[in-house]
Each structure stands twice: as structure tokens, then as C-alpha cells.
Amino acid sequence: MRALCLLSLMLVVFASCTHKRHHARPHRQPQCDIDLDSIVRRGTLRVVTDYNSINYFVYKGVPVGYQYEMLTEYCRSLGVRLDLSVSNDNDLNEERLLRGDIDLIATSLCRDSTNTNVVFTEPYGQSRQVLVQRSDIALDSVVRTEADLNGKTICVLAHSFYEDFLLDLSSEHDDSIDVEAIADYDVEQLIQLVAENEIDYAVSLENIALVNNWFYPNLNIDFALSDVFELSWAVRPNAPRLINDINAWMQKFKRTSKMKVMYKKYNVDHRELAGGRIGVGADTYRGDFAEIIRRECDGTPFDWLLVSSVICQESRFNPDARSWAGAVGLMQLMPETARRFGVDDLRSPEQNIRAGIKFLCWIDKRFQKYVPSAQERLKFVLASYNVGIGHVMDAIRLAEKFKKNPEVWDENVSLFLLNKSNPAYYTDEVVKHGYCRGSETYLYVRNVMTRYRNYRAANIK
């Protein structure tokens, strides 16, 4: 995993609520006149959000996320299509909004009374800023109070409200806090750098930190840097009809059970994604479905023990398993995938396994011209089963561009999939499918393959 940090370093939402800005934001006027009626005539709502494990990402080839689902619901109410772009740069997002390139910023913004350039909508949730540090850090380095921040170097995203907040906090402490603003990263990358001992401190919204703490249990996120604040979207000041429509819709939508389910889905249930902790030994094998797996693998490129390892990774051999995102059954098929491969009952072990293997075969055929070696191609197929073909193809294109071997997984294509959470890579011109949390897929492939080898070594029949 250190390869992610090293390669990233070679290349080289958000809070501010009741405090006064240390650096005042310059006032800027809108450069366009676009309101709700123009958007409806156009037929699209142009929105910028940020890639992370809560707001917007791709899971098993399907776009998902808290912001993504809310925005989809709002666009459905308007009868328009969602046109989504991605950026973690607050200043750039505001410029694009005022210029008329986008209609709405949906990046976990906090209401900021000093920012007169935008109008903040009815809030959709709450959070606070927390300090991210390692739980095993030296006792004299643990931050428990604001006074402990003195003399510490804290990394934050450049051009973000994290940076504004920390600069203000440092000024209140006679500039005794060293605020290191890092460009071309996102908050989850900074959290990972803390977990991997590359940096000591970072700042995150608490909901994002909680999800990432599940992936990195060596983190301590107990110290809150701010009080609880409300999260909102932002609109141009000269779009009153759009503002009023969003506010009316949001007030109504917040009272629905759908909103409560969405919150739980991405802020609580999502933590189960840390599937890398499933054991990889031969003792994880269960023979309940061996006959079905053997029969369905017959005549395919896939060893039945490999499929057994996939099933263990996906569902722990539980035919009633259902993921936070709606994937169902032994092979955790998304409903869209299940329909494509003729599944009537997702919880039927036979139908689920058959469709899952058909899906693996479908992926395998699409990689044959890119990865001639069947043995090597297997890792590409597993990665695509987990995260979608598009992200793996992006990693292949990045490997080609940066002179790595696009036909080899380990230390080549896998390296670039790992880095697809880095804006320096997922915004590259050869990338077509944006951000993904490549570390999860990297671990997925490694664990499935290790368990498969252990199954074979145990001579399971």
C-alpha cells in the first residue's frame, strides 16, 4: 500500500461556521442569468459534487452515493436529467457556479455567513470537523485539547473550508499551528496517509472519518475541532426560483423515510465495506453449495474453488446476504446485473451462482484482447467484478501512459487502480470513469487469490 503514497507524492466538506475568516473571501458577482425556468427548458441540472466514500462513487459498476441519490431524487422531481461533474476545489467550484458552468454545488458545504458569493440552501444534514490522528502515536503527540495543537503540523486540503478553518484557529493561537495545505489530494487520501504513518494529523468531516475509521482501525478521530454545523448545497444569488424550489423540496424530502434510509445506507451500513478483514485460510471454506458451484463452472474458464473464494469474500456463503448498497445473495449481485443474466430470485443459490459465473465469463471475454494470459487476466476479471470494468480499463490506460505493463496486474495496473482515489490520476485525460477507492479492490483481488491458493493447497474436494 505504500506504493500508493510514494507514487502520489511523486506527482505532485467542509467547515467554517461561526468563526470569522482570517482571510476574507473576495466578493464576486454572477456572470450569468440562469434560473429554474432555464434549467427546466435545458432539461439538465448541472451539479458539481466531490468523489469520496459517502458522496459519490461507483460500486460494482453502478454509480452510488449520498449526494448522488439526493440529487437524483431532486432531478426526478424537476423532470430533468442530472449532469454531474466532480471537483474537490471549493474556489474552482464557486468560480464555475458564478460563471454559469454549473447550477449547483453539492459538496457537503457548511453555511458561512461571511460568504456572500453564494446562497446556501435548506440544510440536509449535520456534521463537525474532527482531527484524524493515529491511536498508536506517541503519548506526548496525542491531541486531546486545543492547546495540544500548538507546534503541530496539520495537513488539510488546499482551497477548502478545512484550510480556512485551521488558518483561523491558528491565528487565534498566535499562529502556533502549522497548517500544511496539500493540493491534488482528497480528504480520504489524507486520512490514509495518517493511517500509513506518512503524516501525523489531518482534518475531516466526522461522517467521512467514521467510515474511514472502519477501513483503518488504527485511527483516532475522537477530538472534535468544531461544534456541530449544518450541511447545505450552494446556488447563485441571482437564481431565486431555483433556491426556493430546492428549499421547498428539501424541507419535504427530509421528512421522508427514503431520506432516513439513505442516511443510514451511506453513513452507517456503508462501513461493512471493509471486507478485507475476512479470513483467507482454507478454514473459511463451506461445502454447502459445492455441487452447484461445480456444475455451473463446468465448461467455463473458472475453477470452482476460485468461485468458492469469491463467494466467501462476497457473502461468507450466506445466500440471504444483502449489502448496504443493495447487492444480494451468495455472489452479491446488484439487481441490474441480476436482471441482465436472467435471475428471477436473487436469493436462490442456484440462480445467484449461475448469474455470477455468467457475469465473470462476460467480463473475461472483454479482457481477452487486452490481457492475453488467462492466468494474469483472472486478476483483472476479479477486480472488474468488484469495482466495474470501466475503472480497470482506466487503470490499464494509465499504466500505458506511465510506461508500466498494461497486461500485468501486480505492481503495474494494480498500482494505478490504487491511485484512482488521487485527483492527479482520476482527472487525467485518459481516465473515463473518475474516482474509485482502489485500495478496496486491490485488497479484494489479493484476498480472493490468496484464499483460492489456500483452498487448492488444502486439496478441498
Secondary structure as UniProt FT lines:
FT   HELIX           2..10
FT   HELIX           36..42
FT   STRAND          44..49
FT   TURN            53..55
FT   STRAND          56..59
FT   TURN            60..61
FT   STRAND          62..64
FT   HELIX           66..78
FT   STRAND          81..86
FT   HELIX           90..99
FT   STRAND          104..110
FT   TURN            113..114
FT   STRAND          119..120
FT   STRAND          125..127
FT   STRAND          129..134
FT   TURN            135..136
FT   HELIX           139..141
FT   HELIX           146..149
FT   TURN            150..151
FT   STRAND          153..157
FT   TURN            158..159
FT   HELIX           161..172
FT   TURN            173..175
FT   STRAND          178..182
FT   HELIX           187..195
FT   TURN            196..197
FT   STRAND          202..205
FT   HELIX           206..215
FT   TURN            217..218
FT   STRAND          219..220
FT   STRAND          229..235
FT   TURN            237..238
FT   HELIX           240..253
FT   TURN            254..255
FT   HELIX           257..267
FT   HELIX           269..273
FT   HELIX           275..277
FT   HELIX           282..284
FT   TURN            288..289
FT   HELIX           290..297
FT   TURN            298..299
FT   HELIX           304..315
FT   TURN            316..317
FT   TURN            319..320
FT   TURN            324..325
FT   TURN            329..332
FT   HELIX           335..340
FT   TURN            341..342
FT   TURN            346..347
FT   HELIX           349..367
FT   TURN            368..370
FT   HELIX           374..387
FT   HELIX           389..401
FT   TURN            402..403
FT   TURN            406..407
FT   HELIX           409..413
FT   HELIX           414..418
FT   HELIX           419..421
FT   HELIX           423..426
FT   TURN            429..430
FT   HELIX           438..457
FT   TURN            458..459
//
